[in-house]
Amino acid sequence: MQLGKFSSDDLKLLLSIYPQLIGVELAEARQLLLEKTDITFSDEATKAVWCHLYELPAKEHFVKVLVGLGGKDVLREIAQSPNQIQALPGAVEKAFAEIDAWEPPEEEAAEFRKLLQVIFGLSLSVTNSARSLMIFGCYLNDLIAKVREGGDSGDKALLSAVKIDPTVLGCASVVTRMSRAVMMDDQKFLAQVRKAMTGKLTKREQKNYQQMRIALQVLHETAAPKLNESDLYTLFVEELKLVRGEREGDEGNVANALRQFVYQFMKDKAVS
């Protein structure tokens, strides 16, 4: 199924490698950091702070991080490819191979160890923003932009952002809202923030919903033609197999639910 610039097969490929792209190895990396806290968090180590990156547009944030982590060649290779999704697996595999093959002299390795906090923090910032897309339908950067706009929708975005990454409390846009709450002694809002920091995510975190949002974000960013109910059913039920098909007697229910899901997703895009 052709979807503008990409096909449904391209989306299948992206969904299959997306966990690797957003840092599935982060848990392992965190464990290594914790095992070497005397090095990673030594007085000589560069301290990691990344919340300011959420104030940037998502694309600018991601490019800045990739370049900062030495991925300029990977970025160029993907950008110059006629099909960027198909180029991703090879580019990522090449990047990991280069990392595995890196054998720096001790002096260079010592300097590298001082940057482990920063490297992990940058990777975490991209992962968190991508998780926000999967769970709430927009990048963490977009949530912070809504916080800047203020109002009830801004407060809702702030609580969602805190659930994804509590360090957003260091963002200038968030600090401004929090300062107002403190000045007004808004205990109700402050309690909501505290609850959000430890609150569990809801059904939104289910895998199928996450993958649907990834696919829709690709279609949105590539300005793909609008899909009708029949197209949506074909894409998500028959092609990507993210939604169970209709049972006898339920004709139209699944297609209508998909239409409503996509409508809400795109509606949020219009105001983000």
Secondary structure, DSSP 8 states (H G I E B T S, - for coil): -EETTEEHHHHHHHHHHHHHHTTTTHHHHHHHHHHTHHHHTSTTS-----GGGGGS-HHHHHHHHHHHTT-HHHHHHHHTSSSHHHHHHHHHHHHHHHHHH----HHHHHHHHTTHHHHHHHHHHHHHHHHHHHHHSS-HHHHHHHHHH-HHHHHHHHHHHHHH-GGGGGSHHHHHHHHHHHHTT-HHHHHHHHHHHH----GGGSHHHHHHHHHHHHHHHTT-----HHHHHIIIIIIS--S----TT-TTHHHHHHHHHHHHHHHHHHH-
